Amino acid sequence: MHKSLHLGRPSYLTKTLKPLLGNGIIRSNGLQWAFPRNLLAPEFFHSKIK
């Protein structure tokens, strides 16, 4: 398993989607991605979605 938070998304993709998605979790990388992802993760636990 890769531990780096900088797996990255292609820059052309992030630039293209910025007007539509802003700086949200879908467009983010690194710590900008990790913090909201950790906030959302418990909501997707199997016990919550079944």
HELIX and SHEET records of a PDB file:
HELIX    1   1 SER A   11  LEU A   21  1                                  11    
HELIX    2   2 GLY A   30  LEU A   40  1                                  11    
HELIX    3   3 ALA A   41  PHE A   44  5                                   4    
HELIX    4   4 HIS A   46  ILE A   49  1                                   4    
END                                                                             
